[in-house]
Amino acid sequence: MAVTVTYPGCGRRLNAQPTSLGKQIRCPACSTVFTCQPGSAVPVGDAPKPTQERRAQEAPPVAMPPVAAPVARANPADAFAFDEPQLPAGSKESPSTRVRPKSRPPTRKRSSASLWIGLAVLAGFILLCGIGGAGLLFFMLLRKPSIPDGDWTQFTTPDGECSVLMPGTPVLDNSALKGAKGNKYLLTRTKEDAFFTVAYVDLPTIGVGPSILTKGAVAERDALQKKVGGTATVEQDVSVLGYAGRELQIQATPPQRGVVMERLFLVPKGPTTRLYIVGTGGSIIEPGTGAAAKFFDSLAVKAAPAELAPVPAPPNPIAPPVTIPPIPPFPPIVPAPQPTPSAPKPDAVLTEAAKVDPFLTCAVDTDRKTAFFCGGSAFLKATSYPDFKVKGTYAIGGIAYRSALDAKGGKLYLAVADPKDLDQGALQAGWAPNRRVFATAKIHVYDVTGIATGEIAPGTKLKPSAVYTFGAKIEAILLSPDGSSLFYLDVTDPANVKVGHIETANGHTTGIQVENKTELLRMSPDGKKLYTAVSVNGHQYSPTLPLAGTFQVFDTVPFKLEKSFDLDVDPFDVAATDDGLLYVPGGSAQSTDLTVIDAKTASVTARWPGVTMQMSARLSPDGKRLYTSTTQGSPGRIYVYAVPDKPEGGKKELQTVYSDFMGYDFYPTPDGQYVLIRAGKVYKVKP
């Protein structure tokens, strides 16, 4: 039978075995050794402070043997069990203030992938923390030198899983990982005032949910905003090499101090999933162009293996062999297929053929074999065609976001805006989903024949041969096939939208007011008709108002309004044929219709159901194929349809291409050989 003993030092009551009486034991509450004696509870009072003489008279503590490792046992190894003392009535002491026995093992923390991931990401896996001044010099310097092309070299992580172009060799800097299993490589360019970094951490696949990217991006955003004193201008889902990802852009204040860009994405690798974070920043960094484009576009990672063989468990040398009847094997678990832009089918219409820097607008001169691209800076880039090798970069009078090319006359018309007049968020996300970029702009005319022939040297600042100034926000510019007429859509005032007409020979300008809130202007391939469209009740994700649209038809020679008509269609875009058929993707209701309209009869010819809302539409130059592209969602998609003789028979889809975010505009080349998307990908068209 256990006996009760009381330790006079702390007043704890302890149950001890009879065999422990008279022996030295340790108090589990305060770890002090004393002689176990039976007795009742002793009133606890303030113990007298020991004097130096008393300390000398006290016996030294008895040394205790080291505690052995725990072994399986039937009875407790301790001589006694700890009883919590009863608190007096009215005591203010709370259980949280009680002292736990020091001999009690610490409470084991819950082990779970989600908890570990949360700690890894939210509690310190900040890509840029720890860089300090070395990586953020651009916040003190306001110059914008360029990085020489010869400094760029391919960096591959030691495990061979990731490679990317960097202007130098990065160094391993794992201070930001806080012990997580991964690596971070950092390169700083003091001269050009920029940094480049690649980091990754391996996470257990179990517990990695869709929210991990959002949580990680939020942590990165908050830390970066605090670090650089800026604001997030872009936070969006992206497809990185076909994998789900998230992009951040942090703009410092003022903007001249620089931009930080990051992309986070997940690559599944069987039992683990690798979270990559790649980033760059500096006063020279401009999203979608220059060093940023070269860095992000060169990124490559190894794909995950199709399946991983399980590792057999080692035999147990202690347990006796047991005969177990055979169990039929379960069918193998096959990962769900992930859409990627690679490995097209043999009969694919579009095949990825090249990459260029992301751009806002482009034009292709097939006769002179030159392509022109304008990105988020005041430069025009020229490449060869059709291999898209850079020929040179040329300064222009602002940021160009709309273009029209008179190939015969060698003139390039650009809607050019001052950077301060552009919405910076729209500019930086110009190739991102669902963004129509427009601004108060002038129309510049540049003679580009010398660029194609090489007579104008790269780096030259181009002077426009003509400038048209309207003080207007220009959404579209369209050139007639013979180059004699330029049309533009002025959306400065939603209650006074106008279609303008410029006679290019003499600069004479006229205009016609169109329906309020008109947002798009399209031309038939032969240049004889113009079409505008407006969504009467706006684009609705979950419609609560009727779908309604107003369409207007114009003759171009002479320039006049021919007709207006209303239909139960919410137009998001229009692709027009020479015979008056309009292919109109719907702007509302998630899964919606692509409506075929006969503009001659002002009636609906056919409705093709089951298409994504808010898609852009373009016809191939020969009119045999219809291309549509998503402006939202990840990954971006291009749908290729055969144009039927009778649209009433329904749509015939030829191919779905999974790609980067498409943006509002994409461009079939005039010869029909390629399709260019603003994210920077070039697709070859099968004849």
N, C-alpha and C positions, 0 to 999 in steps of 0.2 A: 504494500500500500504506500502510495506517495505521501510524503510529509511536506508541510508548508514551512518555508524559511523566508526570512525577510532580511534584505541587505540594508544595514543601517545608513549607508551612504546616500542612496537614491530612493529608498523606501519601496522598491519594487518587491512584490510578493512572488515567490517562485515555488513551483512544485518540484521537489527533488525525490529521487529514488532513495530508499533507506540505506542502500550501500554507499551513498555519497556522503553520509553524515561523518563529520570529523575530517573530511578531505578538503583540499584546496580546489575550488571551482571558480569559473569565470562568469561574471554577471553578463548576460546577453544584452543588457540595456546600456551599460557604460564600459564594458570590457575590463573591469577591475577584478583582480583575483582576491578571494576571501575564503575563510574557513566556514564550511557549511555547518550550521547549528540549527536545531529545531527551535521554534518559538513563534509567538504571535506577532501580529503587526506592530511595528514600533512607530510611534508618532514621529512625523517628519518635521523637523524644524530647521532653522538656519544653522548649518554646521559651523563651529568655530574655526576661524582661520588658523591654520597650523603655524606655529612659531618655528624659528630655526632650531630651537632645542628639541621641540617635539618631532620635527622631521628626522633629527638625528637618532631619536629613540625608536622611531617606527622601523619595523622590520622591512627589509627590501622586498620588492615583489618577487614572487616565485616565478622563475622562468617556465614557460609552457612549451611543450614540444610542438614542432610545426604541425599544422593541420594537414592531415592526409587527404588525398583526392577522394571524393564521395564514391561509395560503393553501394551495391544493392544490399538492402537490409530490411528485416521485418520490423524492428523496433527503432525508435529514434536513437541516434548516436549521442545526442546531448544528454547530460545528466538530468536536465529538467526541461519543462516546456514553459514558454513565456505566457503569462496571463496579463491582459491589459488591466490596469487599476481602474476601479470605478471612480468616476468623477463625482465630487460632491454636488449636491443639489444646488442649482444656481450658479455653478462654475461657468466662467466665460471662456475657459480653455476649449479650443476646437480640436477635432481629431487631426486637422492638418498640422497642428503645432506639436504633436507628440513625437517623441524620438523613436525612430525605428531601431530595433536591435542591429548592431553592426555586423553580427554574425549571419544575419539573414541575407541570402543572395539577392542581388538587385533584380527588380522586376524586368523581365525580358521584353524588349520592345517588339511590337508586332512586325513581322517580316512580310512585306508585300511589295510587289513590283511597283504598284501605284505610289506607295509612300516613298520608295527609293527614288522614283522618277521625279516626284514632286520636290524632294530635297535636292536632287541633282540639278534640276532646272531652276526652280524658284528660289532656292536658298543659296545661289551663288554661281550657277553655270552661266556667267555673263561673258559673252565672247570678248568684249573689249575691256572689261575691268582688268586693271593691272597694267594696262598699256602706259598710262600716265602721259607725261609730256612727250615721250618719244613717238607716240602714235598720233598725237593730236596737235602737232605743231601748227597745223593749218588754221587753228583758231586764233593764232597770233600773227600769221603772215597772210598777206592779201595779194600774192602774186600767183600767176597761173602759167608756169613753164610746162612744156610737154616732156614726156618721157621718151628718150630716143628709142627707135624701133629695135636697134641692136642690143638693147639691154634686156629685152624680153626673152625668157627661156622657160622651158617646161619644167615644172616642179612636180615630182611624184612622191606621195607619202611612202615611208619605208615599207609598209605592208603591201604596196602596189595597188591599193584599192581606189585611189583618187589621184587625178592629175589635173593641173591647171597651169596656164601661162602666168608668170610673175616677172616683174622687172628686177630680177636678182634672186638670190638664194635666201629663203626665210630661215629663221632660227626657231628652235623648239622653245616654247614658253607656256608651261602648263600651270602657271600661278593662278589662272582663273578657273581651273577645273575643280579645285577644292577636293582633290582625291578621287574624282570620278575616273572611270576607265576610259581613257581617250587621250588625244593629243591636240595641241594647238600650235600652229606654225604662223609666225608673224614676220612680215617684212616691212620696214619703214624706209621711205625715200625722203630724207631730210631736204635735199636740194629742191625736189618738186613739191615737197610738202604734202605727202600722201602716205597711206599705209594700205597693205593688203594682208589678209589673213584667211586661213583655212583651219577649221576646228571640227572635231567629231568626238562623240562619246557613244559607247556601245551600251544599249539598254536591253534588259530582258524583254523579249517579245510579248510575253504574257503581261498584260497590264498596260501596254502601249496602245492607247485609244486615240481617236481622232482629235481629242482636245489637247494632246501633248504639244502640237505645233502652236496652237493658239496660246496656251499657257507660256510656252517658251518665248514666243514672240512678244507677249505682253511684258514679260520680265526683261527681255532685251530692250524693248521700247522705253520702259520706265527708266532703266539704268542709263541708256544712251541720252535720253532727253535731259536727265539730271547732269550727265557728264559734260555735254556740249552746250547746254543752255538753249536748245532749240525745240522744235516741234515736229511731230510726225506728220508728214505730208502724204505718205502712202502707207497703207496697211491693207494687204490684199492676199488672197489665195493665189498661188501660181503653180504651174506644172514645171518642175525642174527635171529635165532629162526623162520625162514621163512619170516622175514620182511626185506625190503630193507634197506641196511646199507652201511657204509663207514668205512674203517679201515685206521689208520695212525700208522706208527712206526717212531720214531725219534731217531736216533743213535747219542749219544754224541761223541765228539772228545777229546781224543782218545776213542776207543770203550769201554775200561775198565771202563769208567766213567758211563756207564749205558745206558739203553734204556727206552723210554716212549712209551707205546702202548695205543691207544684209538680206541673205536668202537662207532660210532654214528648210530642210527637207529630210524625209525619212526613207531609208533604204532597208527593206526587210532582208535578213540574212539567217533564216531558220530560227534557232532558239534566241537569237539576238536581233535587234533592230538598231541600225546605226543612224544617229541623228547628226547630220552635217549642218554646220553653219559657216557660210563663206561671206566675207564682207570686205568692203573697201571704203575709204573716206579721204577727204582732203579738199583743199580749195580748188584743185584741178579736176575733181571728180564731177562729171555731168552724167546723170542717168541716161543710159541708152546710147552713149557715144564715147569715143575716145578710149581712155584707159579702162573705164568701167565696162564698156562693151567688150573690149578685148579680154579682160579678166573673166567676166561671167560667161561669155560665149565659148571660151576654151575649156570650160569645166567638163570633166568626164569622170565617171565612176564605173566600177565593175558591177555588172548585174548579179543579183543573188542567184545561187544555184537553184535548179528546179526543185530538188528535194535533198535532204541530208539524211544519210543512213544513221540509224540509232546506234549508240555505243553500247555493246553488250556489257552487262554487269559482271564483275569478277565473281568467281565461285566462293561460297561461304565455307571456310575450312572447318568450322565448328559444327554447323548444322548437319545432321545425318542426311544422306540422299533420300529423297522422297520421290516416288513415281507418281507423276501427274498425268492424267489422261490428256491426250492432245486436244487443243482447242482450235477450232477453225480460225484462221487469221482474219482480222478485220480488213476491209478494203483500204488501200492506202489513201491518206488524206492529200488531195491535190489542191494546191493553193489556187484561189480564184484568179483567172487571167487578168492581168493589168494592161489596160490599153496603152500602147506606146506608139510613137511615130515611126518606129523602125519596122523592118521586115514586111514590106507591102506585098500584097498578093500579086501573082504573075500578071493578072489582068487589070492591075491598078491603073487608074487614070493619072493620079498624081503621085510622084515619087520625089522625096527630098533630094535635092541636087546640090545645094550650096547654102552658105550663110553670109549675111551682110550685117552691118551694125543696125540695130533697131532704128526706125525712122518714123517721121510724121507724114511725109508725102514723098512720092517718087514719080519719075517719068522715064520712059525708055525710047531711045531713038534707034530703031532696029536697022535703019539704012546705014547710019554711021557707027553702028555697033557700040553704043555708049548708053549707060544708064546713069541717071542722076538721082541722088538721095539727099533729103534734108532732114536733119534730126533736131534735137532740142538745143541747138546753138546756132549762131549766125554764120553758118558755113554751108556750102554746097559740096557734096562729095561726088566725084565721078568715078565710075568703074567701067571696065570693059564689058562687052556683052557678046556672047551669052555666058562667059566664064566668071563674070563678076569679080575681077581682080581690080584692086584700087589703082586708079590712074593719078588721082590728085585731089586735094581739098582746096576750096576757094572761098574767100570771105565774101559775104553778101551783106545787104543792108539791114538785116534783122533775122528773126526766126521765121522760117517759111513753113506753113502747115497745110497749104493747098497748092496744087500745081496743075498746069496744062501746057502741053508741048506742041508747038507748030514745027513738026519734023521737017517739012519741006522748006520752011523759011529759016530754020535754025534758031527759033526764038522760044525761050522758056518763060512762061508767065507764072509768077509766084505771088500768093497772098502772104505778105510779109508784115510781121508785127514787131513792135518794140518789146523786148523781154518784160519790161515793167508793166506792160498792158495785158500780158497773158496771165491767166489763172495758173499759178505755179503748180498747184495740185494736178490740174488737167495737163499741163505741159509735161511734168515728170511722169505722169501715168498715161501719156498720149497714146501708147500702144497697148494700154491695159483695157479691161472690159468696159464697154458701155460708156465711153467718154467721147463726146464730140468736141473737138478742140476748135474754138473760133475766138476771134478777138477783133478789136478795132485795128484795122489793117489797111495798108496800101497795096496796090498791085504793082509789082516791079516787073519789068520786061528785060531779060538778059539775052544777049547774043551768045549762044553756046557752041556755035560751029567751031570756033577756035579751040575749045576744050576737046572736042571730038578729034580734031586733026592734030592736036599737040601744039598749035601755035600759041596758045595761052599757057604759060608755065604754071605748074602747081604752086600754090601759095599766093597767087595773084589776088588782089582785091578787085572784085568785079564791079563795074559801074553800070547801072541800069541804063538802057537806051531810052526808056520811057517810064514814068511813074504816074499812076492814077490814084488820086487822093479823094476820098469821099467822106472821111470821118465816120465810117460805117463798120459795124461788125459783120464780117463776111464769112458765111458758112460754106459756100461752094463757088468754084469758078469752073466754067466749061467752055471749051473752044470748039467752034464749028470745024468740020473736017477740012475745009479749004483755008482755014486760018483767018477768015475775014471778019468774024464776029466772036466776041468774048462775052459770055453771060455770067452773072454772079447773083447770089442770093444775099440780100441785105436784111439781117435779123436784128438790127439795132433796137428797134421798138417792136415788141410782139404785136402791138395793135396797129402797126404800120409797116408790115413786111413788104419788101419790094424785090422784083426781079429786074436787075439792071442789064443794059446792053451797051457794049462798047464796039464801035466800028474801028477795027485795028488800023485801018489805013490812015484815018484822020483823027482818031481819038474822040469822035462825037459820041455822046452818051445820052441814052434815054432810059426810062424806067416805067414799070407797070406795077401798081399796088396789087397784092394778092391777098388771100384769106389770112385773117389774124392767126398768129401762132404757127404759120407754115414753117416747117423745119427741114425740108429737103427739096432739092432741085435736081432733076435728071434729064438726060438728052437721049433721043433715039440714036442708034448707031449711024444712020445716014445724016444726022444733024438737022432734019426737017422739023422735028417736034421737040418741045420742052414739056416736062410734066412736074407739077408740084403736088404735094399731099400734106394733109394735116390731120392729126388725131383730135377729133372734136372734144372728147371727154378725157383725153390723156391716156397714157399707157398704164394699165392697172394689173398688178401682180395677181390679185384676187378680185376680179371685176365686180363692182357694185353698181356701175352705171352701164348703159347700153354701149356696145362697140359701134363706133360711128366714125366715118372719115369723109373728108371733102377733097376731091381731086380736081385739078385744073389743067387744061391742055392749051398750049401756045403754038402758034406758027412762028418759025424763026425768020422767014423771008416772005412778006414783011413781018416784022416782030409785032405780034398782036395776040390777045387772048381769044382763043377759039370757043371754049366751053368750060363750064363747071358742072360737077355732078356730085351727089351724095350717095354713099353706100353704107351698108352695115358691116364695115370693115375698119379695123384699127390699123392704119398703115405705119409700119416702122421703116420700111425701105421700099424702093421701086426699081425693078430692072425692066427696061422697055425694049420692045422689038420694033423693027421698021413698019410692021403691019398693024401696030396699035395694041398689041397684047402687053399687059402689065403683069409682072410677077411680083406679088406683094406679100412679104412675110408679116405676120401679125405681131402687134406690139404688146398684147395682153394675154393673160390667162395661162402662164406656164407652158402647158402643152396646148398648142393652138393650131391655126390653119395657115397654109401658104395659099393665098387666093389668087386666081388667074382672072384678070379683068379685061374686058374688051372695051378700050377707050372709045372706039368708034360708035358703039351702041350704048355706052355708059352702063354696062351690066356685068354681072358676075358670070364668067364662063365655067369655072370649076373651083372647088375648094379641096385642097390636099391636106388632110388632117394629120395630126401626130408629129408636128414639128415644134422645135423649141421657140419660145417667144423671143422677140427682139433680135432677129438675125439680119445680117446684111446680105444683099443679093447682087450678083453680077452675072452677066451673060458672056460666054466666050465670043471672041470677035466673029466667028462664023455662025453664031446663033444656035449651035447644035447642043450646047451644054449650058446648064444653069449651075452656078456655084453659089452656095449660101454658107455663111460662117456665123458661129455663135459670138455674141458680144459679152457673155457672162458665163460663169461656171468654169470648172477645171477638170480635165484639161480642155483647151479649146478644140473646136471641131470644125472641119470643112466638109460639107456634104456636096457630092457631085451628082447631078441628075441629068438624064437624057431629056432633051426638049422634045415632047411628043408632037406628032402631027395634030392630034386631037387631045387637048388638055383634059377633056371630060373623062378620058380613060384612066386618070389618076397619075401619080408621080411614079417614075422609074428611077430608083436610086442606084447609082453605079458604084459609089464608094463613100466611105466615111473615113476621113483622115484625122487622127488625133495629133494635136500640135500644141504650140504655146498659145497663150491668150492671143486672140485674133485682133482685137481692136475694132473700131467701127469701120475702118476702110481696109480693103485689100485690093490687089491690082493684077488682073490678067494682062499680060503684055500685048501690045498691038498685033503681034504676029501669032498670038495664041499659043506660043511655045512654053510659057512659064506663068506661074501665079506667085506673086510676091505678097507676103504678109508683113505687117508693121513690126512684129516681134523680131524680124530679121531673117526669116527662113524663105528659101527659094525652092519652089516645087516645079519639077519638070512635068509637062503635060504629054501623056501618051496620045499620038495621033488617032 
